Amino acid sequence: MPRFTAFLRGVSPMNAKMPELKAAFESAGFANVRTVLASGNVVFDSERTDEREIERLAEEVMMRVLGRSFYAVVRSCAHLADVLAADWYATHGIPPQAKRVITFMREAAVPRVCRVGRHSAPTWRGAGVHAAHRAGVWQGCDHADDGYRGALCEGVRSD
């Protein structure tokens, strides 16, 4: 049976008890359910293989069992192993010992790299505005509001 990880947005020890979260996933028919500390991440086996279907089921069962739902992004553990092995940051000159931060989204987005000096940050366009601009982090990107004219943006930090 394939193994999956559910990344749950907004879970904390204050709004969801890990034993109850585990019980919710088990009630949906998932097997070998484990919560990862108090992170809100849940690892489990499933006969289902469609990640979108698993996300919907997880959100429904959390609402039913916990009385609230958390936004779920599900990926197979095999896919996660492939992501780790690929080391997508290596091409950007990130040192091997540096911490990697990866954001998983439900829907595919076209990634671009925002570069300031020697530092790079992958960013995604959302709602017509460069995601890093919406957060107020980067200025001077040539693709801020009108789509992407270039894969790199040369800018300055606003903080």
LINQUI-V139262 format. One record per backbone hydrogen bond with DSSP energy under -0.5 kcal/mol. CO is the residue of the C=O (numbers start at 1). NH is the residue of the N-H. Records with the same first field share a line. If there is no record, write none. Layout:
# LINQUI-V139262
CO: NH  NH
This chain:
# LINQUI-V139262
2: 46
3: 77  78
4: 44
5: 7  75
6: 8  42
7: 9  73
8: 11
12: 15  16
17: 21
18: 22
19: 23
20: 24
21: 25
22: 26
23: 27
24: 28
25: 28  30
26: 29
31: 45
34: 43
35: 37
36: 39  41
40: 8
41: 36
42: 6
43: 34
44: 4
45: 31
46: 2
49: 51
50: 54
51: 55
52: 56
53: 57
54: 58
55: 59
56: 60
57: 61
58: 62
59: 63
60: 64
61: 65
62: 66  67  68
63: 67
71: 9
73: 7
75: 5
76: 80
77: 81
78: 82
79: 83
80: 84
81: 85
82: 86
83: 87
87: 90
88: 91
89: 92  94
90: 93
95: 98
102: 104
109: 111
110: 125
112: 114  123
113: 115  153
114: 121
115: 155
116: 119
119: 116
121: 114
123: 112
124: 131
126: 129
129: 126
130: 133  134
131: 135
132: 137  138
133: 136
137: 158
139: 156
141: 144
144: 130
147: 146  149
151: 113
153: 115  155
156: 139
